[in-house]
């Protein structure tokens, strides 16, 4: 079995204009920050990409629907 490692950072994306998705991201952000996990909200998928298009976050959490998830992928 592969070795599991701790998630060191999380990027959050909510479907723009969806108040429920935005509220869910805020709740998750508070929960993660309370546990010392670095978090940032992304306005678009380019916000969480570093050099050569590699994701900078260990985990990207998308709050919205299937279309939001596909657009981020």
N, C-alpha and C positions, 0 to 999 in steps of 0.2 A: 504494500500500500504506500502511496506517495506521502512524504512528510508534509504535515500541515504547518502553516506559519501564520503568525498573527497579522491581522489586517492593520497596516500602519497608517493608511489614509483613505478617505472616502470622498468621492465627488457625488453631489446630488443634483439631479435634474428633474424639474417638474414640468408638466405640460403647460405651456404658456397660456395664461388666462383661465386655467382650471383651478378654482379656489380650493377645492378639496385636495387636489394633488399638491398644491403649494403649501397648504396647512400640514399635510402629511410629511412633507420634506422638512418643514420647520420643526415638527415634533421629533423626527429622527435626528435632525441636527442637534437639538438640545440634548437628547439621550446620548449621542455619541460624544459630544463635547464634555458632558458630565463625567465620561469615562476616559477622558484624555485622548480621544482619537481626533487627529486633525481632519477637518471637514471644510469643504468649500462648495458653494452653489455655483452652478454653471448656467450661463445664459444660452449657450449653444455648444454643440459638440467640439468646437475648436477650443473652447475654454479649458478643457481638461487634457489637451494633447500637448506633448512636449516636442523636443527636437525629433525630426524624422517621423512625426505622427504617432510616437509611442505614448500610450496613456501614462500619465504621471500618478494617478491614483491606483491603489491596490484593488479598489472596489468602486464601481459606478452604480449608484442606485437611481433608477428611473421611476418616478411616480407619474402615472398617467395611464394610458391604455396601450394596446398592441401597437398602434401606429407610432406612439411616442417612443416605445422601445425600439422598433425597427428603424426609426429615423436616427437614433443615437448609435445604433450598431454600425 
